[in-house]
Amino acid sequence: MTSVFCDRISEDPSHLTLVLCQTELVGLMQLLYAMLLADGPPRHSSTPTPLTQHTLAITMAAIKALNNAAILDLRMVQVSVVYVGSRTSE
């Protein structure tokens, strides 16, 4: 995945983009999947389980981190999200 999808790595002297790309956004998508879908996929006929303050705080922090990564390199985030999503649905 790294060589194909991490186009802007040479523009980043801190190598943050490289780290985000190689670690699939530092596992943030997997964390969100695990926390928000812990009870399984939502059912249309049931009321969603309320989220705890802890879960909401972690979710908001992860979304803010993903937003900041998207500001840095939107294409890398889009490709990483699709890649992680395709692996999670298997």
C-alpha positions as CSV (number, residue, x, y, z in Angstrom):
1,M,0.0,0.0,0.0
2,T,2.8,2.5,0.8
3,S,4.4,2.9,-2.6
4,V,1.2,3.1,-4.5
5,F,-0.9,5.4,-2.3
6,C,1.5,7.7,-0.5
7,D,2.1,10.3,-3.1
8,R,3.1,13.3,-1.0
9,I,5.6,11.7,1.3
10,S,8.5,13.6,-0.3
11,E,6.8,16.9,0.6
12,D,6.7,16.0,4.3
13,P,10.1,16.5,6.0
14,S,8.7,15.3,9.4
15,H,7.6,11.9,7.8
16,L,4.3,12.2,9.5
17,T,2.5,11.3,6.2
18,L,4.6,8.2,5.8
19,V,3.8,7.1,9.3
20,L,0.1,7.7,8.8
21,C,0.1,5.8,5.6
22,Q,2.2,2.8,6.7
23,T,0.2,2.4,9.9
24,E,-3.2,2.7,8.3
25,L,-3.8,6.1,10.0
26,V,-2.3,4.8,13.2
27,G,-5.2,2.3,13.6
28,L,-7.8,5.0,14.1
29,M,-10.3,3.4,11.7
30,Q,-10.0,0.1,13.4
31,L,-10.5,1.8,16.8
32,L,-13.7,3.5,15.6
33,Y,-15.0,0.2,14.1
34,A,-14.3,-1.6,17.3
35,M,-15.8,1.0,19.6
36,L,-18.8,2.0,17.6
37,L,-19.8,-1.4,16.3
38,A,-19.0,-3.5,19.4
39,D,-22.6,-4.7,19.6
40,G,-22.6,-5.6,15.9
41,P,-24.0,-3.8,13.0
42,P,-27.1,-1.6,13.7
43,R,-30.5,-3.1,13.2
44,H,-33.2,-1.0,11.6
45,S,-35.9,-2.1,14.0
46,S,-34.0,-1.5,17.3
47,T,-33.0,1.7,19.1
48,P,-29.2,2.3,19.0
49,T,-27.4,1.6,22.2
50,P,-26.5,5.0,23.9
51,L,-22.8,5.7,23.8
52,T,-20.9,6.4,27.0
53,Q,-19.1,9.7,27.6
54,H,-15.8,7.8,27.3
55,T,-16.7,6.4,23.9
56,L,-17.9,9.8,22.7
57,A,-14.7,11.4,23.8
58,I,-12.5,8.9,22.1
59,T,-14.6,9.0,19.0
60,M,-14.4,12.8,18.8
61,A,-10.6,12.7,19.3
62,A,-10.3,10.1,16.5
63,I,-12.4,12.1,14.1
64,K,-10.4,15.3,14.9
65,A,-7.2,13.4,14.2
66,L,-8.6,12.0,10.9
67,N,-9.7,15.5,9.9
68,N,-6.2,16.8,10.6
69,A,-4.7,14.0,8.6
70,A,-7.1,14.8,5.7
71,I,-5.9,18.4,5.8
72,L,-2.3,17.1,5.5
73,D,-3.1,14.7,2.7
74,L,-6.7,14.1,1.7
75,R,-6.0,11.4,-0.9
76,M,-4.0,9.3,1.5
77,V,-6.8,9.4,4.1
78,Q,-9.5,8.5,1.5
79,V,-7.5,5.6,0.2
80,S,-6.6,4.4,3.7
81,V,-10.3,4.5,4.8
82,V,-11.4,2.5,1.8
83,Y,-8.6,0.0,2.3
84,V,-9.4,-0.5,6.0
85,G,-13.1,-0.7,5.3
86,S,-12.6,-3.3,2.6
87,R,-10.5,-5.4,5.0
88,T,-12.9,-5.0,7.9
89,S,-16.0,-6.2,5.9
90,E,-14.4,-9.5,5.0
